[in-house]
Amino acid sequence: MEETDAVQAKKVWESVKLYAVRCGLCSKWRLIPSKHKYEEIRAKLGEQMFECERAREWRPLISCRHESDVNQDDSNLRWAMDKPNIPQTPPTWQRILRIRAEGGTKFADVYYVSPSNKRLRSMVELRRYLEGNPTYVEDKMKLSQFSFQPPVPLDDKYVAKRQNIRDNIGNGVTTQKLGQPPFQNK
């Protein structure tokens, strides 16, 4: 098998099955029909509040009078909230969210997958990749078009809190933080 065939055969996985946005008027959740549409809405949430009537693009008769599409207390779903204003993924790239198992120290991982199917896990990897592939620089691709900011779980018990870890060499205590509440400033 040639190297290009290996790249094409590589599968990209994702654990997010449904995308939803909350109406700024009635606070009801509306399912979004595609990941692309979700990213388009999410990228503008800080500037433009989502309203049920916007969902008429894909559901012509929907309004705030209708029941929510999904309920937050549905035990069959794991809920996460993306932060607003995460840039829309550049065309031909993918933004992948992988939710970790319950009880871990981190809720989810964010990856970007390049058009050549290279999976990138951090800004450092992304910077190196863009520097090594000058065609992206020529296409005016910028690091500001990407965000590795993970979503936050709406069930704060989903992520285990790290405890203080004693350093055996000295008597100092190191504290590791995890499970920041949504939208908390550092």
C-alpha positions in Angstrom: 0.0 0.0 0.0 1.4 3.4 -0.9 1.7 6.1 1.7 -1.1 8.2 0.2 -3.4 5.1 0.4 -2.5 4.8 4.1 -3.5 8.4 4.7 -6.8 8.0 2.9 -7.6 4.8 4.8 -7.1 6.4 8.1 -10.4 6.8 10.0 -11.3 9.8 12.0 -13.5 9.2 15.0 -15.7 11.4 17.1 -17.9 10.9 20.1 -20.3 13.8 19.6 -23.6 12.5 18.2 -25.9 15.5 18.6 -25.4 19.2 18.4 -27.8 21.6 20.1 -27.9 25.3 20.8 -30.0 27.0 23.5 -32.4 29.8 22.5 -31.5 33.1 24.1 -35.2 34.0 24.5 -36.9 30.9 25.8 -33.9 28.9 27.0 -35.1 25.8 25.1 -32.5 23.5 23.3 -32.8 23.2 19.6 -31.0 20.3 17.7 -28.7 21.5 15.0 -28.9 19.3 11.8 -25.1 19.3 11.1 -21.8 19.8 12.7 -21.0 22.5 10.1 -24.2 24.5 11.0 -23.4 24.1 14.7 -19.9 25.5 14.2 -21.3 28.4 12.2 -23.7 29.3 15.0 -21.2 28.7 17.8 -18.6 31.0 16.1 -21.1 33.9 16.3 -22.8 33.3 19.6 -21.0 36.2 21.4 -22.2 38.6 18.7 -25.5 37.1 17.7 -27.8 35.4 20.2 -29.4 32.2 18.9 -33.2 32.2 18.7 -35.6 29.4 17.9 -36.8 31.3 14.8 -33.2 30.8 13.4 -33.9 27.1 13.4 -36.6 27.7 10.7 -33.8 27.2 8.2 -34.1 23.5 8.8 -37.4 23.3 10.7 -39.9 25.7 9.0 -42.6 25.8 11.7 -40.4 25.9 14.9 -40.8 28.7 17.4 -40.3 29.3 21.1 -43.8 28.0 21.8 -42.7 24.4 20.9 -41.1 22.1 23.5 -37.4 21.8 23.8 -35.8 19.2 21.3 -33.8 17.7 24.1 -33.8 17.8 27.9 -30.7 18.4 29.9 -31.8 15.8 32.5 -32.0 13.0 29.9 -29.9 10.3 31.5 -29.1 8.7 28.1 -27.1 11.8 27.0 -23.8 13.2 28.2 -24.0 17.0 28.1 -21.2 19.4 27.3 -21.2 23.2 26.7 -18.9 24.7 24.1 -17.6 28.1 24.9 -18.9 30.8 22.6 -16.8 32.5 19.9 -14.6 29.4 19.1 -13.7 30.1 15.5 -15.5 28.1 12.8 -13.2 25.4 11.5 -11.5 26.3 8.3 -12.9 24.6 5.1 -11.5 21.1 4.5 -10.4 20.8 8.1 -12.3 19.0 10.9 -12.6 19.8 14.6 -13.0 16.6 16.5 -14.2 16.3 20.1 -13.6 13.1 22.0 -15.3 12.8 25.3 -13.4 10.8 27.9 -14.7 8.2 30.2 -16.5 9.3 33.3 -14.4 9.8 36.4 -11.3 10.9 34.5 -9.4 14.1 35.2 -10.4 15.7 31.9 -13.8 15.8 30.2 -12.8 15.9 26.6 -10.0 16.2 24.1 -10.0 18.5 21.0 -8.2 17.6 17.8 -8.0 19.2 14.4 -7.6 17.0 11.4 -5.9 18.5 8.4 -7.0 18.0 4.7 -4.2 15.4 4.5 -5.8 13.5 7.5 -3.0 14.5 10.0 -4.5 14.7 13.5 -3.2 17.6 15.5 -3.6 17.8 19.3 -2.3 21.2 20.3 -1.3 24.7 19.1 2.3 23.6 19.2 1.7 20.7 16.8 -0.5 22.9 14.7 2.1 25.6 14.4 4.8 23.0 13.4 2.4 21.5 10.8 1.6 24.9 9.3 5.3 25.9 9.2 6.1 22.5 7.5 3.4 23.0 4.9 3.8 26.4 3.3 0.8 26.1 1.1 -1.4 26.8 4.2 0.6 30.0 4.9 0.1 31.0 1.3 -3.7 30.4 1.8 -3.5 32.9 4.7 -4.3 30.2 7.3 -3.7 31.5 10.8 -3.5 30.0 14.3 -6.3 32.3 15.4 -8.6 30.1 13.2 -8.2 27.2 15.6 -9.1 26.6 19.3 -8.2 23.6 21.4 -10.5 24.8 24.1 -12.5 21.8 25.3 -16.2 21.9 26.2 -17.2 21.8 29.8 -19.5 19.1 31.2 -22.8 20.2 32.5 -22.6 17.5 35.1 -19.9 18.7 37.4 -19.5 15.2 38.9 -18.5 13.8 35.5 -14.9 14.9 36.0 -12.9 13.9 39.0 -11.2 16.6 40.9 -7.5 16.2 41.5 -6.4 16.3 45.1 -3.3 17.8 46.5 -0.2 15.7 45.8 2.6 15.7 48.4 6.1 16.0 47.0 8.2 13.2 48.6 11.5 15.1 48.1 10.5 18.2 50.0 7.5 19.1 52.2 5.9 21.3 49.5 2.4 20.7 48.3 1.5 20.9 44.6 -2.1 21.6 43.7 -3.4 20.6 40.3 -6.6 22.2 39.2 -9.2 20.5 37.0 -12.9 20.7 36.2 -13.1 24.5 36.0 -16.7 25.7 36.1 -18.1 26.9 32.7 -16.8 30.3 31.6 -14.7 30.9 34.7 -11.9 33.4 34.2 -8.4 32.2 35.1 
